[in-house]
């Protein structure tokens, strides 16, 4: 980027790349804590902080740049899309060096090399021990990974998981897949430690990790490259990898280190093994472990409730307008309202959110995560609300409107004093039910880097390897949030029943 000289007019262009990082004083880096150890994950002993070898690496890189590191969480398979739209400066979460990724972003020099490892059930005589034997059989892996491409190339049925590495190995233990093919770090932390599983000797490919940077931000990429070289020369990279039990011969060759043998004790790896060892009884976890997660769950619940309330307010306002257009508007407006309702109800909410968050920037309209999530949920539920209100409006007998006209009331006065109060009584119960459904659908906003209640649960469950107990905790929280609105629905329905009692049918 060309900076203005003192003889030029001051530039109003926003700083980009390294200049933006320096001006902000922070290196925003994208990652996915749901994937689990050893990359980026919640500390099982202190869930309120993120740890992982890439957390250590991000802090070391930021220190070399003279700034702080701050993590922005998002889905792993969407990190490059989030990077491209400017949600963070770099992405670093096992980002593989691959040609298809270079079409989306620029990549730094590699900072780690790992083998692809095959894991099978111990003692399974029919388990595949080669990729040829895996042909046509279900093998678990991560979506968009080199391992998935290898499996598909060899003719295996690549079963991909959105929920993280823990679920992949759990399905192998349960017999839902015949093997798992993943990078060596994931294999070491989730496959090798399981007594029921064994890692097949040998390697089945090699993957290199790099830092992803937006296109045309060469200054930042070059600064990252320089920092990686310095960290390697100083021995910082080796120290990080050894702490996490990840130092290997391939990475030693990459960094030009003549000693491929690990030194000392991998304290972070051993601490993780102890933390996620055999789970204590459920009541002990309720007393000792789960209270430490309540602050995170509270933040997730506040995000869920806030997004839901804002989205529902938008849905109600737009839904009323659509219902009035469809019932009382002229024919073109009725067609427009009907078309909107059918299109929105006929397309998935996830597709709509993706279009708003990733598609609109291509047209020059870039929304921040919270407005994008609220807008998409609100406009989606507006279609359902419109139909609720249309049913309520249609339930008012036409004779009452005619009587109001005879009494000299205008159309607006008729709607306000005669039609709307009666329609509201009919529409309130289904509207309340829609809000409870919206509370659960709000989990989709995790796609746009908002960490709500469900995403918090998945991050913690994969880090603590406790899906059942934490699942009961988060289910209870959802129940507590929804109960007041369910009670409201029952109260309105009861009053409505009394109101309609004795009315001629």
Buried (B, 14 or more C-beta within 10 A) or exposed (E): BEEEEEEEEEEEEEBBBBBBBBEBEBBBBBBBBBBBBBBBBBBBBEBEEBBBBBBBBBBBBBBBBEBEBBBBBBBBBBBBBBBBBEBBBBBBBBBBBBEEBEEBBBBBBBBBBBBBBBBBBEEBEEBBBEBEBBBEBBBBBBEBBBBBBBBEEBEBBBBBBEBBBBBBBBBBBEEEBBBBBBBBBBBBBBBBBBEEBBBBEEEBBEBBBBBBBBEEBEBBBBBBBBBBBBBBEEEBBBBBBBBBBBBBEBBBEBBEBEEEEBEEEBEBBEBBBEBBEEBEEEEEBBEEBBEBBBEBBEBBBEBBBBBBBBBBEBBBEBBBBBBBBBBBBEEEBBEBBBEBBEEBEEEEBEEBBBEBBBEBBEEEEEBEBBEBBBBBBBBBBBBBBBBBBBBBBBEBEEEEBEEBBEEEBEEEEBBEEBBBEBBBBBBBBBBBBBBBBBBBBBBBBBBBBBBBBBBBBBBBBBBBBBBEBBEBBBEEBBEEBBEEBBEBBEEBEEEBEEEEEEEEE
